[in-house]
Amino acid sequence: MTHMSEPETLLSVRDLKVHFPTDDGIVKATDGLSFELSRGSTLGIVGESGSGKSVSSSAILGLHRGTNALVSGEILLEDTDLLQLTDEEMRWRRGRDVAMIFQDPLSSMHPYYTVGDQIAEAYLVHNDVSKKAARARTIEMLDRVGIPQPDSRVDAYPHQFSGGMRQRAMIAMSLINDPSLLIADEPTTALDVTVQAQILDLLQDLQREFNSAIMIITHDLGVVAEMADDVLVMYAGRAVEYGPCKEILTHPEMPYTWGLLSSVPDLEGDTDARLVPIPGNPPSLLNPPSGCAFHPRCPHRAKVPGDLCTTQLPELTPASSGGEHVKRCHLPDPAAVFQAEVLPEIAPDLVADAAAATSKTAETTPGESR
């Protein structure tokens, strides 16, 4: 995949494949994934469960080492290929240069140790300091992420924290070593709406302070719209659309992305707008469909001439809007289909406004002033 080279490209993933051998065959959890992320920017990765989002992030952290996973490609962090590092070198990088906020903060923290001890351990592993200094740093980070009375809460156990506080503690643990790359895997799962907004605001504040790059994995397109600079849409282990966030959300050109947008309610939109779920189920990664993996669920495959959808995997090609926006689809003119068929269903108010503006323009002669 081709993407713009920022002046400070931090992470470059090239042709990443993560395959799992099983008794029934090879599960291709991630199959040829490529993207880039620059320092200080945010990449949102979206897709249904089983699309390869978390598997890809685990590969970046080296969490597949010691398993039967077959990992290939390149994961370049500041020009160092993480896949070529020894286990000891990767352990040194993990937590110091690359950190992760896991999906469930309760199960990610050990119930028998205090929150402070667990956060301090992440600092002691990578820094030659005393336990007193590590404790002071831990209290500082708990305060920074908004934990009230951090000097006393540092000795509390995970079960004594609410869900939002546990998530804040996990963020403190992830950022205690000032990593250049932070991976957030569904950081707002199981949190109420108010706490979700607080966590997202906190991540953005900390990103500005530490100039970290953030990879946020989510099902929530609202989170993507709020935080992401670029968006990577994944399906069946591959990227199916990739580009600037605004372009992806306003001019999507892959039917799977249309499906994701169609199934999300807009609280400020037209009350007549329909929620259109994606038909069928995600494909098996053990025996994926031939051709375009989305074709069994795609309502627009009849618009593609011949049997391309069922026999030939589409390449990532530039979208009609140009720039860095690319999509994987055989449709001859996806932009026209989106405007004529998809947009009227998910945002009829936008279509009506555009039609009214066009009509008004047509009625105005060139010599008249509006």
Rosetta blueprint (number, residue, H / E / L):
1 M L
2 T L
3 H L
4 M L
5 S L
6 E L
7 P L
8 E L
9 T E
10 L E
11 L E
12 S E
13 V E
14 R E
15 D E
16 L E
17 K E
18 V E
19 H E
20 F E
21 P E
22 T E
23 D L
24 D L
25 G E
26 I E
27 V E
28 K E
29 A E
30 T E
31 D E
32 G E
33 L E
34 S E
35 F E
36 E E
37 L E
38 S E
39 R L
40 G L
41 S L
42 T E
43 L E
44 G E
45 I E
46 V E
47 G L
48 E L
49 S L
50 G L
51 S L
52 G L
53 K H
54 S H
55 V H
56 S H
57 S H
58 S H
59 A H
60 I H
61 L H
62 G L
63 L L
64 H L
65 R L
66 G L
67 T L
68 N L
69 A L
70 L E
71 V E
72 S E
73 G E
74 E E
75 I E
76 L E
77 L E
78 E L
79 D L
80 T E
81 D E
82 L H
83 L H
84 Q H
85 L L
86 T L
87 D H
88 E H
89 E H
90 M H
91 R H
92 W H
93 R H
94 R E
95 G L
96 R L
97 D L
98 V E
99 A E
100 M E
101 I E
102 F L
103 Q L
104 D L
105 P H
106 L H
107 S H
108 S H
109 M L
110 H L
111 P L
112 Y L
113 Y L
114 T L
115 V H
116 G H
117 D H
118 Q H
119 I H
120 A H
121 E H
122 A H
123 Y H
124 L H
125 V H
126 H H
127 N L
128 D L
129 V L
130 S L
131 K H
132 K H
133 A H
134 A H
135 R H
136 A H
137 R H
138 T H
139 I H
140 E H
141 M H
142 L H
143 D H
144 R H
145 V L
146 G L
147 I L
148 P L
149 Q L
150 P H
151 D H
152 S H
153 R H
154 V L
155 D L
156 A L
157 Y L
158 P H
159 H H
160 Q H
161 F L
162 S L
163 G H
164 G H
165 M H
166 R H
167 Q H
168 R H
169 A H
170 M H
171 I H
172 A H
173 M H
174 S H
175 L H
176 I L
177 N L
178 D L
179 P L
180 S L
181 L E
182 L E
183 I E
184 A E
185 D E
186 E L
187 P L
188 T L
189 T L
190 A L
191 L L
192 D L
193 V H
194 T H
195 V H
196 Q H
197 A H
198 Q H
199 I H
200 L H
201 D H
202 L H
203 L H
204 Q H
205 D H
206 L H
207 Q H
208 R H
209 E H
210 F H
211 N L
212 S L
213 A E
214 I E
215 M E
216 I E
217 I E
218 T E
219 H L
220 D L
221 L H
222 G H
223 V H
224 V H
225 A H
226 E H
227 M H
228 A L
229 D L
230 D E
231 V E
232 L E
233 V E
234 M E
235 Y E
236 A L
237 G L
238 R E
239 A E
240 V E
241 E E
242 Y E
243 G E
244 P E
245 C H
246 K H
247 E H
248 I H
249 L H
250 T H
251 H L
252 P L
253 E L
254 M L
255 P H
256 Y H
257 T H
258 W H
259 G H
260 L H
261 L H
262 S H
263 S L
264 V L
265 P L
266 D L
267 L L
268 E L
269 G L
270 D L
271 T L
272 D L
273 A L
274 R L
275 L L
276 V L
277 P L
278 I L
279 P L
280 G L
281 N L
282 P L
283 P L
284 S L
285 L L
286 L L
287 N L
288 P L
289 P L
290 S L
291 G L
292 C L
293 A L
294 F L
295 H H
296 P H
297 R H
298 C L
299 P L
300 H L
301 R H
302 A H
303 K H
304 V L
305 P L
306 G L
307 D L
308 L H
309 C H
310 T H
311 T H
312 Q L
313 L L
314 P L
315 E L
316 L E
317 T E
318 P E
319 A L
320 S L
321 S L
322 G L
323 G L
324 E L
325 H L
326 V E
327 K E
328 R E
329 C L
330 H L
331 L L
332 P L
333 D L
334 P H
335 A H
336 A H
337 V H
338 F H
339 Q H
340 A H
341 E H
342 V H
343 L H
344 P H
345 E H
346 I H
347 A L
348 P H
349 D H
350 L H
351 V H
352 A H
353 D H
354 A H
355 A H
356 A H
357 A H
358 T H
359 S H
360 K H
361 T H
362 A H
363 E H
364 T L
365 T L
366 P L
367 G L
368 E L
369 S L
370 R L
